[in-house]
Amino acid sequence: MAPTRLDIKRTGMRNDESVKEYAMRLREMAIQVYPPVLENELNPIFINTLKTPYYDYISGNSLTYFIEVITTTNKVEQGLKLKRI
């Protein structure tokens, strides 16, 4: 059975996956939804499913395209990894 918008909104990032992997998984789910999830609809869904600290860094940005959201979130992830080292 194809996922719904509600399924996408309930999706969360797994502990063992990167932001990029999570974004790809979410995008794959969004492709299967009918009617299709538009990019401007997917951005807030993706951002709202992020947990702290990602959400804290990304939520205030006005990023238009999904690729911008992924790129920015990926940079946050890299910065957090550097802080831990």
Phi and psi in radians as a Rosetta constraint file:
Dihedral C 1 N 2 CA 2 C 2 CIRCULARHARMONIC -1.208 0.35
Dihedral N 2 CA 2 C 2 N 3 CIRCULARHARMONIC 2.529 0.35
Dihedral C 2 N 3 CA 3 C 3 CIRCULARHARMONIC -1.192 0.35
Dihedral N 3 CA 3 C 3 N 4 CIRCULARHARMONIC 2.761 0.35
Dihedral C 3 N 4 CA 4 C 4 CIRCULARHARMONIC -1.909 0.35
Dihedral N 4 CA 4 C 4 N 5 CIRCULARHARMONIC 3.037 0.35
Dihedral C 4 N 5 CA 5 C 5 CIRCULARHARMONIC -1.063 0.35
Dihedral N 5 CA 5 C 5 N 6 CIRCULARHARMONIC -0.636 0.35
Dihedral C 5 N 6 CA 6 C 6 CIRCULARHARMONIC -1.119 0.35
Dihedral N 6 CA 6 C 6 N 7 CIRCULARHARMONIC -0.696 0.35
Dihedral C 6 N 7 CA 7 C 7 CIRCULARHARMONIC -1.048 0.35
Dihedral N 7 CA 7 C 7 N 8 CIRCULARHARMONIC -0.730 0.35
Dihedral C 7 N 8 CA 8 C 8 CIRCULARHARMONIC -1.134 0.35
Dihedral N 8 CA 8 C 8 N 9 CIRCULARHARMONIC -0.740 0.35
Dihedral C 8 N 9 CA 9 C 9 CIRCULARHARMONIC -1.152 0.35
Dihedral N 9 CA 9 C 9 N 10 CIRCULARHARMONIC -0.444 0.35
Dihedral C 9 N 10 CA 10 C 10 CIRCULARHARMONIC -1.550 0.35
Dihedral N 10 CA 10 C 10 N 11 CIRCULARHARMONIC -0.131 0.35
Dihedral C 10 N 11 CA 11 C 11 CIRCULARHARMONIC -1.239 0.35
Dihedral N 11 CA 11 C 11 N 12 CIRCULARHARMONIC 2.546 0.35
Dihedral C 11 N 12 CA 12 C 12 CIRCULARHARMONIC -2.359 0.35
Dihedral N 12 CA 12 C 12 N 13 CIRCULARHARMONIC 2.813 0.35
Dihedral C 12 N 13 CA 13 C 13 CIRCULARHARMONIC -1.285 0.35
Dihedral N 13 CA 13 C 13 N 14 CIRCULARHARMONIC 2.292 0.35
Dihedral C 13 N 14 CA 14 C 14 CIRCULARHARMONIC -1.335 0.35
Dihedral N 14 CA 14 C 14 N 15 CIRCULARHARMONIC 2.703 0.35
Dihedral C 14 N 15 CA 15 C 15 CIRCULARHARMONIC -1.097 0.35
Dihedral N 15 CA 15 C 15 N 16 CIRCULARHARMONIC -0.514 0.35
Dihedral C 15 N 16 CA 16 C 16 CIRCULARHARMONIC -1.711 0.35
Dihedral N 16 CA 16 C 16 N 17 CIRCULARHARMONIC 0.183 0.35
Dihedral C 16 N 17 CA 17 C 17 CIRCULARHARMONIC -2.065 0.35
Dihedral N 17 CA 17 C 17 N 18 CIRCULARHARMONIC 2.644 0.35
Dihedral C 17 N 18 CA 18 C 18 CIRCULARHARMONIC -1.421 0.35
Dihedral N 18 CA 18 C 18 N 19 CIRCULARHARMONIC 2.965 0.35
Dihedral C 18 N 19 CA 19 C 19 CIRCULARHARMONIC -1.068 0.35
Dihedral N 19 CA 19 C 19 N 20 CIRCULARHARMONIC -0.727 0.35
Dihedral C 19 N 20 CA 20 C 20 CIRCULARHARMONIC -1.113 0.35
Dihedral N 20 CA 20 C 20 N 21 CIRCULARHARMONIC -0.765 0.35
Dihedral C 20 N 21 CA 21 C 21 CIRCULARHARMONIC -1.089 0.35
Dihedral N 21 CA 21 C 21 N 22 CIRCULARHARMONIC -0.744 0.35
Dihedral C 21 N 22 CA 22 C 22 CIRCULARHARMONIC -1.101 0.35
Dihedral N 22 CA 22 C 22 N 23 CIRCULARHARMONIC -0.768 0.35
Dihedral C 22 N 23 CA 23 C 23 CIRCULARHARMONIC -1.088 0.35
Dihedral N 23 CA 23 C 23 N 24 CIRCULARHARMONIC -0.700 0.35
Dihedral C 23 N 24 CA 24 C 24 CIRCULARHARMONIC -1.136 0.35
Dihedral N 24 CA 24 C 24 N 25 CIRCULARHARMONIC -0.712 0.35
Dihedral C 24 N 25 CA 25 C 25 CIRCULARHARMONIC -1.136 0.35
Dihedral N 25 CA 25 C 25 N 26 CIRCULARHARMONIC -0.752 0.35
Dihedral C 25 N 26 CA 26 C 26 CIRCULARHARMONIC -1.127 0.35
Dihedral N 26 CA 26 C 26 N 27 CIRCULARHARMONIC -0.718 0.35
Dihedral C 26 N 27 CA 27 C 27 CIRCULARHARMONIC -1.100 0.35
Dihedral N 27 CA 27 C 27 N 28 CIRCULARHARMONIC -0.720 0.35
Dihedral C 27 N 28 CA 28 C 28 CIRCULARHARMONIC -1.073 0.35
Dihedral N 28 CA 28 C 28 N 29 CIRCULARHARMONIC -0.710 0.35
Dihedral C 28 N 29 CA 29 C 29 CIRCULARHARMONIC -1.120 0.35
Dihedral N 29 CA 29 C 29 N 30 CIRCULARHARMONIC -0.737 0.35
Dihedral C 29 N 30 CA 30 C 30 CIRCULARHARMONIC -1.117 0.35
Dihedral N 30 CA 30 C 30 N 31 CIRCULARHARMONIC -0.575 0.35
Dihedral C 30 N 31 CA 31 C 31 CIRCULARHARMONIC -1.129 0.35
Dihedral N 31 CA 31 C 31 N 32 CIRCULARHARMONIC -0.536 0.35
Dihedral C 31 N 32 CA 32 C 32 CIRCULARHARMONIC -1.436 0.35
Dihedral N 32 CA 32 C 32 N 33 CIRCULARHARMONIC -0.218 0.35
Dihedral C 32 N 33 CA 33 C 33 CIRCULARHARMONIC -1.326 0.35
Dihedral N 33 CA 33 C 33 N 34 CIRCULARHARMONIC 2.481 0.35
Dihedral C 33 N 34 CA 34 C 34 CIRCULARHARMONIC -2.187 0.35
Dihedral N 34 CA 34 C 34 N 35 CIRCULARHARMONIC 2.281 0.35
Dihedral C 34 N 35 CA 35 C 35 CIRCULARHARMONIC -1.156 0.35
Dihedral N 35 CA 35 C 35 N 36 CIRCULARHARMONIC 2.739 0.35
Dihedral C 35 N 36 CA 36 C 36 CIRCULARHARMONIC -1.000 0.35
Dihedral N 36 CA 36 C 36 N 37 CIRCULARHARMONIC 2.551 0.35
Dihedral C 36 N 37 CA 37 C 37 CIRCULARHARMONIC -1.408 0.35
Dihedral N 37 CA 37 C 37 N 38 CIRCULARHARMONIC 2.145 0.35
Dihedral C 37 N 38 CA 38 C 38 CIRCULARHARMONIC -1.374 0.35
Dihedral N 38 CA 38 C 38 N 39 CIRCULARHARMONIC 2.747 0.35
Dihedral C 38 N 39 CA 39 C 39 CIRCULARHARMONIC -1.032 0.35
Dihedral N 39 CA 39 C 39 N 40 CIRCULARHARMONIC -0.723 0.35
Dihedral C 39 N 40 CA 40 C 40 CIRCULARHARMONIC -1.208 0.35
Dihedral N 40 CA 40 C 40 N 41 CIRCULARHARMONIC -0.297 0.35
Dihedral C 40 N 41 CA 41 C 41 CIRCULARHARMONIC -1.536 0.35
Dihedral N 41 CA 41 C 41 N 42 CIRCULARHARMONIC -0.545 0.35
Dihedral C 41 N 42 CA 42 C 42 CIRCULARHARMONIC -1.283 0.35
Dihedral N 42 CA 42 C 42 N 43 CIRCULARHARMONIC -0.604 0.35
Dihedral C 42 N 43 CA 43 C 43 CIRCULARHARMONIC -0.960 0.35
Dihedral N 43 CA 43 C 43 N 44 CIRCULARHARMONIC -0.976 0.35
Dihedral C 43 N 44 CA 44 C 44 CIRCULARHARMONIC -1.145 0.35
Dihedral N 44 CA 44 C 44 N 45 CIRCULARHARMONIC -0.556 0.35
Dihedral C 44 N 45 CA 45 C 45 CIRCULARHARMONIC -1.093 0.35
Dihedral N 45 CA 45 C 45 N 46 CIRCULARHARMONIC -0.840 0.35
Dihedral C 45 N 46 CA 46 C 46 CIRCULARHARMONIC -1.042 0.35
Dihedral N 46 CA 46 C 46 N 47 CIRCULARHARMONIC -0.852 0.35
Dihedral C 46 N 47 CA 47 C 47 CIRCULARHARMONIC -1.079 0.35
Dihedral N 47 CA 47 C 47 N 48 CIRCULARHARMONIC -0.739 0.35
Dihedral C 47 N 48 CA 48 C 48 CIRCULARHARMONIC -1.231 0.35
Dihedral N 48 CA 48 C 48 N 49 CIRCULARHARMONIC -0.325 0.35
Dihedral C 48 N 49 CA 49 C 49 CIRCULARHARMONIC -1.550 0.35
Dihedral N 49 CA 49 C 49 N 50 CIRCULARHARMONIC -0.150 0.35
Dihedral C 49 N 50 CA 50 C 50 CIRCULARHARMONIC -1.273 0.35
Dihedral N 50 CA 50 C 50 N 51 CIRCULARHARMONIC 2.576 0.35
Dihedral C 50 N 51 CA 51 C 51 CIRCULARHARMONIC -1.737 0.35
Dihedral N 51 CA 51 C 51 N 52 CIRCULARHARMONIC 2.916 0.35
Dihedral C 51 N 52 CA 52 C 52 CIRCULARHARMONIC -1.097 0.35
Dihedral N 52 CA 52 C 52 N 53 CIRCULARHARMONIC 2.425 0.35
Dihedral C 52 N 53 CA 53 C 53 CIRCULARHARMONIC -1.599 0.35
Dihedral N 53 CA 53 C 53 N 54 CIRCULARHARMONIC -0.145 0.35
Dihedral C 53 N 54 CA 54 C 54 CIRCULARHARMONIC -1.005 0.35
Dihedral N 54 CA 54 C 54 N 55 CIRCULARHARMONIC -0.843 0.35
Dihedral C 54 N 55 CA 55 C 55 CIRCULARHARMONIC -1.015 0.35
Dihedral N 55 CA 55 C 55 N 56 CIRCULARHARMONIC -0.736 0.35
Dihedral C 55 N 56 CA 56 C 56 CIRCULARHARMONIC -1.045 0.35
Dihedral N 56 CA 56 C 56 N 57 CIRCULARHARMONIC -0.677 0.35
Dihedral C 56 N 57 CA 57 C 57 CIRCULARHARMONIC -1.374 0.35
Dihedral N 57 CA 57 C 57 N 58 CIRCULARHARMONIC -0.590 0.35
Dihedral C 57 N 58 CA 58 C 58 CIRCULARHARMONIC -1.626 0.35
Dihedral N 58 CA 58 C 58 N 59 CIRCULARHARMONIC -0.543 0.35
Dihedral C 58 N 59 CA 59 C 59 CIRCULARHARMONIC -1.033 0.35
Dihedral N 59 CA 59 C 59 N 60 CIRCULARHARMONIC -0.512 0.35
Dihedral C 59 N 60 CA 60 C 60 CIRCULARHARMONIC -1.492 0.35
Dihedral N 60 CA 60 C 60 N 61 CIRCULARHARMONIC -0.154 0.35
Dihedral C 60 N 61 CA 61 C 61 CIRCULARHARMONIC -1.402 0.35
Dihedral N 61 CA 61 C 61 N 62 CIRCULARHARMONIC 2.614 0.35
Dihedral C 61 N 62 CA 62 C 62 CIRCULARHARMONIC -1.890 0.35
Dihedral N 62 CA 62 C 62 N 63 CIRCULARHARMONIC 1.172 0.35
Dihedral C 62 N 63 CA 63 C 63 CIRCULARHARMONIC -1.490 0.35
Dihedral N 63 CA 63 C 63 N 64 CIRCULARHARMONIC 2.331 0.35
Dihedral C 63 N 64 CA 64 C 64 CIRCULARHARMONIC -1.562 0.35
Dihedral N 64 CA 64 C 64 N 65 CIRCULARHARMONIC -0.805 0.35
Dihedral C 64 N 65 CA 65 C 65 CIRCULARHARMONIC -1.770 0.35
Dihedral N 65 CA 65 C 65 N 66 CIRCULARHARMONIC 2.573 0.35
Dihedral C 65 N 66 CA 66 C 66 CIRCULARHARMONIC -1.027 0.35
Dihedral N 66 CA 66 C 66 N 67 CIRCULARHARMONIC -0.660 0.35
Dihedral C 66 N 67 CA 67 C 67 CIRCULARHARMONIC -1.103 0.35
Dihedral N 67 CA 67 C 67 N 68 CIRCULARHARMONIC -0.603 0.35
Dihedral C 67 N 68 CA 68 C 68 CIRCULARHARMONIC -1.155 0.35
Dihedral N 68 CA 68 C 68 N 69 CIRCULARHARMONIC -0.707 0.35
Dihedral C 68 N 69 CA 69 C 69 CIRCULARHARMONIC -1.120 0.35
Dihedral N 69 CA 69 C 69 N 70 CIRCULARHARMONIC -0.782 0.35
Dihedral C 69 N 70 CA 70 C 70 CIRCULARHARMONIC -1.108 0.35
Dihedral N 70 CA 70 C 70 N 71 CIRCULARHARMONIC -0.818 0.35
Dihedral C 70 N 71 CA 71 C 71 CIRCULARHARMONIC -1.052 0.35
Dihedral N 71 CA 71 C 71 N 72 CIRCULARHARMONIC -0.799 0.35
Dihedral C 71 N 72 CA 72 C 72 CIRCULARHARMONIC -1.144 0.35
Dihedral N 72 CA 72 C 72 N 73 CIRCULARHARMONIC -0.756 0.35
Dihedral C 72 N 73 CA 73 C 73 CIRCULARHARMONIC -1.145 0.35
Dihedral N 73 CA 73 C 73 N 74 CIRCULARHARMONIC -0.640 0.35
Dihedral C 73 N 74 CA 74 C 74 CIRCULARHARMONIC -1.115 0.35
Dihedral N 74 CA 74 C 74 N 75 CIRCULARHARMONIC -0.681 0.35
Dihedral C 74 N 75 CA 75 C 75 CIRCULARHARMONIC -1.129 0.35
Dihedral N 75 CA 75 C 75 N 76 CIRCULARHARMONIC -0.679 0.35
Dihedral C 75 N 76 CA 76 C 76 CIRCULARHARMONIC -1.082 0.35
Dihedral N 76 CA 76 C 76 N 77 CIRCULARHARMONIC -0.771 0.35
Dihedral C 76 N 77 CA 77 C 77 CIRCULARHARMONIC -1.054 0.35
Dihedral N 77 CA 77 C 77 N 78 CIRCULARHARMONIC -0.764 0.35
Dihedral C 77 N 78 CA 78 C 78 CIRCULARHARMONIC -1.112 0.35
Dihedral N 78 CA 78 C 78 N 79 CIRCULARHARMONIC -0.723 0.35
Dihedral C 78 N 79 CA 79 C 79 CIRCULARHARMONIC -1.113 0.35
Dihedral N 79 CA 79 C 79 N 80 CIRCULARHARMONIC -0.674 0.35
Dihedral C 79 N 80 CA 80 C 80 CIRCULARHARMONIC -1.182 0.35
Dihedral N 80 CA 80 C 80 N 81 CIRCULARHARMONIC -0.634 0.35
Dihedral C 80 N 81 CA 81 C 81 CIRCULARHARMONIC -1.134 0.35
Dihedral N 81 CA 81 C 81 N 82 CIRCULARHARMONIC -0.686 0.35
Dihedral C 81 N 82 CA 82 C 82 CIRCULARHARMONIC -1.155 0.35
Dihedral N 82 CA 82 C 82 N 83 CIRCULARHARMONIC -0.631 0.35
Dihedral C 82 N 83 CA 83 C 83 CIRCULARHARMONIC -1.121 0.35
Dihedral N 83 CA 83 C 83 N 84 CIRCULARHARMONIC -0.587 0.35
Dihedral C 83 N 84 CA 84 C 84 CIRCULARHARMONIC -1.296 0.35
Dihedral N 84 CA 84 C 84 N 85 CIRCULARHARMONIC -0.405 0.35
